[in-house]
Amino acid sequence: MNELIERLSDKLKQPLPGREAHLLMMPKGAEQSRFDEAKMAKARLSSVLILFYEKNGEVYIPLTQRHDYGGTHSGQISFPGGKWEKSDSDLIFTAKREANEEIGVTYEEVNVIGQLSDLFIPPSNFKVTPVVSFSEKIPQFEIDPYEVKELIEMPLNHLIEESTVKHTVIEFSNGFKLKTPYFDVDGRIVWGATAMMLSELKSIIIS
């Protein structure tokens, strides 16, 4: 994993693929307003934590599945993270705090190496900053059952393999249907903003 982290650390200091990579996994017909800089500038701030760790010789990234609560992002799979609070020193701290609250990752074990491109989420009016990090040890996860339905440990090779990218139709409770690409993670559908962030991460890793 050390070689991966060194390469990523260097690449994250260079110009990022951003929109080009995001478009590869964006739902078809989704709002192009997510790339509207004026709207992004007025959005609420949030961040998520992308955490690499090694277990049994394989590199993983933790994802979380939300509960089915009937809201905008109900039941979706995402990175641990959430909105910036006034008491947070910066968005890196926000990502660490949310990961600690949601899945029990301690502040000390999170080693930040950089950030991906910000991504605007029109339905919830959030600008999300993905914070890329690694842990030198296997995290002792402890999920908050109120916020997290399930912790998913995604092997990095699931992201790299082309066969994990598939297409489906998401049907919402109001009957609206949306065609979208997604990452198949052990039979789970990872789509939307999380897939778009993963797409940029993938582009950086394989470049």
C-alpha positions as CSV (number, residue, x, y, z in Angstrom):
1,M,0.0,0.0,0.0
2,N,2.9,2.4,0.6
3,E,3.6,2.6,-3.1
4,L,-0.1,3.4,-3.8
5,I,-0.1,6.1,-1.2
6,E,3.1,7.7,-2.5
7,R,1.7,7.8,-6.0
8,L,-1.6,9.2,-5.0
9,S,0.0,11.8,-2.8
10,D,2.0,13.0,-5.8
11,K,-0.9,12.9,-8.2
12,L,-3.3,14.8,-5.9
13,K,-0.9,17.7,-6.1
14,Q,-1.3,17.9,-9.9
15,P,-4.3,19.1,-11.9
16,L,-7.3,16.8,-11.2
17,P,-9.5,15.2,-13.9
18,G,-12.6,16.6,-12.1
19,R,-15.6,17.0,-14.4
20,E,-14.2,14.7,-17.1
21,A,-14.1,11.8,-14.7
22,H,-17.4,12.8,-12.9
23,L,-19.3,12.6,-16.2
24,L,-18.3,9.0,-16.8
25,M,-20.5,7.9,-13.8
26,M,-23.1,10.7,-13.8
27,P,-26.8,9.5,-14.2
28,K,-28.2,10.1,-17.7
29,G,-30.3,13.2,-17.9
30,A,-29.1,14.4,-14.5
31,E,-28.9,18.1,-13.9
32,Q,-25.8,19.7,-15.5
33,S,-26.2,22.4,-12.7
34,R,-23.9,20.3,-10.6
35,F,-21.1,22.0,-12.6
36,D,-22.6,25.5,-12.2
37,E,-19.8,27.4,-10.3
38,A,-22.2,30.2,-9.2
39,K,-24.6,27.7,-7.6
40,M,-21.7,25.8,-6.1
41,A,-20.3,29.0,-4.5
42,K,-23.6,29.4,-2.6
43,A,-24.0,25.8,-1.6
44,R,-23.7,24.5,2.0
45,L,-20.3,23.0,2.7
46,S,-19.6,19.3,3.5
47,S,-16.9,16.8,3.2
48,V,-16.4,13.0,3.1
49,L,-13.5,10.8,4.0
50,I,-11.9,8.3,1.6
51,L,-9.8,6.1,3.8
52,F,-7.4,3.5,2.4
53,Y,-6.2,0.7,4.7
54,E,-4.6,-2.7,4.2
55,K,-6.0,-6.0,5.4
56,N,-4.8,-9.5,4.6
57,G,-2.7,-8.1,1.8
58,E,-5.5,-6.2,0.1
59,V,-6.3,-2.5,0.1
60,Y,-9.9,-1.4,1.2
61,I,-12.0,1.7,1.3
62,P,-15.0,1.9,3.8
63,L,-18.4,2.9,2.5
64,T,-21.6,3.2,4.4
65,Q,-25.2,2.5,3.5
66,R,-27.8,4.9,4.8
67,H,-31.1,3.8,6.4
68,D,-34.3,3.9,4.3
69,Y,-35.8,7.1,5.7
70,G,-37.7,8.4,2.6
71,G,-35.4,11.4,2.1
72,T,-33.4,12.5,-0.9
73,H,-30.5,10.1,-0.3
74,S,-32.4,7.4,1.5
75,G,-30.8,4.0,1.4
76,Q,-27.9,5.1,-0.8
77,I,-24.3,4.0,-0.3
78,S,-21.8,6.8,0.4
79,F,-18.5,7.6,2.0
80,P,-18.6,8.5,5.7
81,G,-19.1,12.3,6.0
82,G,-21.4,15.2,6.5
83,K,-22.0,18.9,6.7
84,W,-19.4,21.4,8.0
85,E,-20.2,22.8,11.4
86,K,-19.2,26.2,12.7
87,S,-17.0,24.5,15.4
88,D,-15.0,22.6,12.7
89,S,-11.6,24.2,12.0
90,D,-11.8,23.2,8.3
91,L,-13.4,20.6,6.0
92,I,-10.6,18.1,6.7
93,F,-11.7,18.2,10.3
94,T,-15.3,17.8,9.2
95,A,-14.5,14.6,7.3
96,K,-12.5,13.2,10.3
97,R,-15.2,14.1,12.8
98,E,-18.0,12.6,10.7
99,A,-16.0,9.4,10.1
100,N,-15.4,9.1,13.8
101,E,-19.1,9.6,14.6
102,E,-20.4,7.3,11.9
103,I,-17.9,4.4,11.8
104,G,-15.7,4.9,14.8
105,V,-12.5,5.8,13.0
106,T,-10.2,7.7,15.4
107,Y,-8.8,11.1,14.5
108,E,-5.2,9.9,15.1
109,E,-5.3,7.0,12.6
110,V,-6.4,9.3,9.7
111,N,-3.4,10.4,7.6
112,V,-4.6,13.0,5.0
113,I,-2.7,13.1,1.7
114,G,-4.9,15.4,-0.4
115,Q,-8.4,16.1,-1.8
116,L,-10.3,15.3,-4.9
117,S,-12.4,17.8,-6.8
118,D,-15.3,19.4,-5.1
119,L,-18.7,18.1,-6.3
120,F,-22.0,19.9,-6.1
121,I,-25.1,18.0,-5.1
122,P,-28.1,19.9,-6.5
123,P,-31.0,18.0,-4.6
124,S,-29.5,18.8,-1.2
125,N,-27.6,21.9,-2.1
126,F,-24.2,20.7,-0.7
127,K,-20.8,21.2,-2.1
128,V,-18.8,18.1,-1.1
129,T,-15.1,18.0,-0.6
130,P,-13.7,14.4,-0.8
131,V,-10.7,14.1,1.6
132,V,-8.3,11.3,0.7
133,S,-6.4,9.6,3.5
134,F,-5.0,6.3,4.8
135,S,-4.6,4.4,8.0
136,E,-1.4,2.5,8.9
137,K,-3.5,-0.1,10.8
138,I,-6.8,-1.8,10.3
139,P,-9.5,0.4,11.7
140,Q,-11.6,-1.0,14.5
141,F,-14.9,0.0,13.1
142,E,-17.8,0.8,15.4
143,I,-20.8,2.0,13.5
144,D,-23.5,4.4,14.7
145,P,-26.7,2.4,14.2
146,Y,-28.7,5.6,14.0
147,E,-26.7,7.0,11.0
148,V,-25.4,3.9,9.4
149,K,-27.4,0.8,8.3
150,E,-24.3,-1.2,7.2
151,L,-20.6,-0.7,6.8
152,I,-19.2,-1.9,3.5
153,E,-15.5,-2.6,3.1
154,M,-14.8,-2.2,-0.6
155,P,-11.7,-3.8,-2.0
156,L,-9.7,-1.4,-4.2
157,N,-9.6,-3.9,-7.0
158,H,-13.5,-3.6,-7.3
159,L,-12.9,0.0,-8.3
160,I,-10.1,-0.7,-10.8
161,E,-11.8,-3.6,-12.6
162,E,-13.8,-2.5,-15.6
163,S,-16.3,-5.4,-15.1
164,T,-17.6,-3.7,-11.9
165,V,-19.0,-0.7,-13.9
166,K,-22.6,-1.6,-14.9
167,H,-25.8,0.2,-15.8
168,T,-29.3,0.1,-14.3
169,V,-32.5,2.1,-13.9
170,I,-33.2,3.6,-10.4
171,E,-36.9,4.0,-9.6
172,F,-37.9,6.5,-6.9
173,S,-40.9,6.4,-4.6
174,N,-42.7,9.0,-6.8
175,G,-42.3,6.8,-9.8
176,F,-39.5,8.8,-11.5
177,K,-37.0,6.6,-13.2
178,L,-33.3,7.4,-13.8
179,K,-30.8,5.6,-16.0
180,T,-27.4,5.5,-14.4
181,P,-24.0,3.8,-14.5
182,Y,-22.9,2.3,-11.2
183,F,-20.1,0.4,-9.5
184,D,-21.2,-3.1,-8.5
185,V,-19.7,-3.8,-5.1
186,D,-20.5,-7.3,-4.1
187,G,-24.0,-7.0,-5.6
188,R,-24.6,-3.5,-4.2
189,I,-25.3,-0.5,-6.4
190,V,-23.0,2.4,-5.8
191,W,-24.2,5.3,-7.9
192,G,-24.7,9.0,-8.0
193,A,-22.3,11.4,-6.3
194,T,-20.3,8.6,-4.6
195,A,-19.8,6.8,-7.9
196,M,-18.7,10.1,-9.5
197,M,-16.1,10.7,-6.8
198,L,-14.9,7.1,-7.1
199,S,-14.6,7.7,-10.9
200,E,-12.2,10.5,-10.3
201,L,-10.3,8.5,-7.8
202,K,-10.1,5.6,-10.3
203,S,-8.9,7.9,-13.1
204,I,-6.1,9.2,-10.9
205,I,-5.0,5.7,-9.8
206,I,-4.9,4.2,-13.3
207,S,-3.4,7.2,-15.0
